[in-house]
Amino acid sequence: MNRNATLGRKIAVAVVLLIVLLPFLWLLQMSFRPNESIMAFPPQLLFSPTVEHYAALWDDAFRSSFVNSLLSASISTLLALTFGIPAAYSLSLWRGRRKHALGFWILVTRMAPPIAFTIPYFLVYRNLGLLDTVTGLVIIYTTFNLPLVIWMMQPFFEAVPGSLEEAALMDGARPARVFAEIILPMVVPGIAATAILCFLYAWNDFFFALILTRSDARTAPVAVVNFMNYEGWEWGKIAAGGSLVMAPVLVFSLAVRKYLVSGLTAGAVKG
């Protein structure tokens, strides 16, 4: 009975994985198809793979757009973690009556729809000369990721036993050293999970990148859409661009997968 149940679970997991991964696998194989076979009907299961779409894409302006996305997502994630982690730690130590209310209002700023901030950001950026700059994207991504970092990291800091910090302080350690050498190593899973979510938001953003950039700071998602035009859709480049856009997120997730699962699970349990 147990063996049949285990086999059934494995089959169910395999079916779910196939359903989830099928669109990505289809996109990947389409990026290696010659142009004439991409829209062929019925679909050709056997074809000679080609890298012409990737070569054409990398020689195009997509290369600079890819770098812009990588810079804006990485720098904004690093800044959000740099400022958000100490803020979350401070909030976890606060014993005030309005502690949870403050945490909720911090998160509320993240819930607002992006369209509500479009015109103010556009006008301010135009006056400051930040339109079509990576710096402008970094600022707006950091602004939106900061509440997320504070909200996600606070439960992890609250789960750290207070006795450890008290013992270190009694031994003469300074608060900064206690935070860096004792507290932070214990919340690494939470940092990894939070970093992934922040990077995903910045990397996948399309709306702000479309409104606040033109050509110099154009990001990869916007560049991929530009392959759809009135003269025809360049399906090969779209598929290749979509595959490249997924690559950094996949690499980042695999690099921290050991911490990601435990971090997301712990965050879900702590609420």
N, C-alpha and C positions, 0 to 999 in steps of 0.2 A: 504493500500500500504506500509506504514511504517512498519506495523507488519510483512508483508511478507518479506520485505527487511531485517529486524532484524533476522527473522527465517533463512533466507538464509545465512546470515553472520555467524550465530551460527553453521549451518550445515557445512559450508565451513571451519570454524575454527576447528570443531571436526574432519573433514576428514584430514586436514593437520596435526593435532596433532597425529592422529592415524598413519599416514604414517611416521611421524618423530619418534614416540616412539616405533613403532612396532619392529625394530631391537633390541632395548634395552630390551623390554619386552620379546622377544624371547630368548635373551641371558640369562636373569634372570631366566626364567622358565627352561631353559636347565641346569642351574647350580644346580637345585633341582631334576633333573631326575636321576633315576638309570642308570648305564652305558648301560645296555642292551636295554633301550628304547630310548636312545638319537638319535641313527641313524636308528631307526625302520621306515619302510615304509610299508604302509602309517603311518604318524605320529599319535601317541597315544595321544588323547586329554585328557584323564583321566589317571592319574598315582599317585602312592604313593610318596609324596615328601620325600626327604632324604637330610641330611646335611653332608653326608660322604665326598663329594668333598671339602667342606669348612674345615672340620676337617683334612683331609689329606693334604690339602694345607697349613693350619696353622702349622701343625707339620713339614712341609717340609722347605726348605731354603727360601721359599717365604716370610715368616714372616720377616726375616732380610731385604729382598729386599724391602718390603713394608715400613719398617721403614726408609731405605735409601732414598727412594723416598720422603717420608714425610719430612725428615730432609732437604734434598737438595732443595726441592721446597719451603718450608716455609722460610728457612734461606735466600736463594737467593732472594726471593720476598721481605723480610724485608729489606735486604741490598740495593736492587735496589730502593725501596721506600725511604729509609733513605738518600741515596745520590742523587737520581733523583729529588725528590720533591724540595729541596732547589735550585738545578740547574735550574729547570723549573721556579721557582719563580724569580730567578735572571735574567733569560733570558726574562721573561715577563716584567721586569722593564727596560730592556735595550732599549734605544731609538736610537741605532745606525742604519745606513743605511743598514747594512748587517745582520740585525736581522733574517729575514726570511730565508736568504740564509744559515745562520749558523744552524738554526733549521732543514733545509732540509738535510744538510750534516751530522748532528747528526743522523737523521733517516736513511740515506743511509747506515751507518754501520750496521744497523739491516737488511737491504735488502740482504746483501751478502749471498749466499748459504752456508750452514754449511760445505759442502765438501771442500770449499776453505780454511777453518781454521783447517782442521783435522790434516794434517801432522805437521804444526807448533806447534799446541797444544800438539800433541803426543810427539814430540821431546823435547819440553820445559818441559812437565810434567815428562818425563822419566829422564831428568837430575835433576829435582828438587825433585824427589821421590813422585810425586802427582798422578801417575797412580794408578787406583783402590782405590781411596780415595773419601770420601764424600766431603772433602775440595776442591778437584779438580773440582768436579761437581758444587759446590756452586760458585766457581770463574767463571767458564765459563757461567753458567746460569745468574749470576749477570751482567757479561759483555754484554750479549746479551739483557737482559731486561732493562738495564739502558737507552739506547736510546729510547726505547718504553715509559718508564716512563716520560722522559723529553718531548717527542713529544706529549703525551696525556695530560699531566698536564698543559702545557703552556697555552692552550686556557682557561682553568678553572680559572687560576690566572689572565689572561687578562680580564676576565668578571667581576672580583670583582671591584666595584667602587673605584677609587682612592681616593675619598673624605673621605672614612672611614679611610684609613690609614693616610691620612694627618691630620684628626681631632685627631686621637689617638696620633700622634707624637707631635702635638701642645699642647696636654694635658700633655706631659712629659713622655709618654710611650716609652720605648726603642724599637728599631726595632725588636729585638728577641722576645719581649713580644707581639708586634703587630702581628708578623708572627704566633706565637703559639696560641694566644687567639682570634684573630680576623680573620685572613686570612684563617688559616687551617680549622676551623669549617665550613667555607662557601664553601669549596671545597671537603667536605667529599664524596659526590656522585662520584666525579671524582677519588678520591683515591680508593674507593671501586671497581669501574669499572676497573681501572688500575691494582689493586691488583689481581683481578680475571684473567685478561689476562696474567699477569706475572706468576701466579701460574699454569695456564693451560699450558703455554709453558714449564715450568720446569717439571711439573708432567708428561706430555705426551711425553717428549723427549725420543726418542729411539736411534737416530743416535749417539750422543756424548756418551750416556751411554753404547752403544754397543762397541764403539771403545776404550774408555778411562777406562773401568772397566773390571774386570775379574770375581771375586767372592766376595771379601770383600765389595765392594761398588756397587754391581749389583742392578739395580733398578727394580721396579715392572714390567714395560712394557717388559724389557729384560727377566725377569724371566718367564713371561707368554709364550713368544716365545719358551723358552727352553722345554716346554711341547710338542712341535712338534719335533719328532725325527724319525729316520729310522724304529724303531720298531713299530711305530704307534702313532697316535695323541691322547693324553689324553683329550678328548673333555670335560669331566666333570670338570677337573681341569682348562682347558682353560676358560670355561664359568664362573666358580667360581672366577678365578683370574681376568677376565675382569670385573665382577660385583664389586669386591672389589676395582679395580683400579678406577672405576667410583664413588665410594662412597664418598671419601673426596671432590672431585670437587662438587658433588651434595650438600653435607652438607655446604660447604663454600658458594656456590651460594645462598642457601636458607637463610643462616645467614645474608647475605648482600643484599638480593633481593630488599629491600626497596630503597637502594641507587643505586643498579646496573642499574635498568631501567632508572632512571632519569639521572644517570651519562652517560650511553651510548647514550641516547637521546640528552643530552646537548652537548656531544662531537661531535655528528653527525651534530647538527645544527650549532655549532661554526666552524666546518670544521677543 
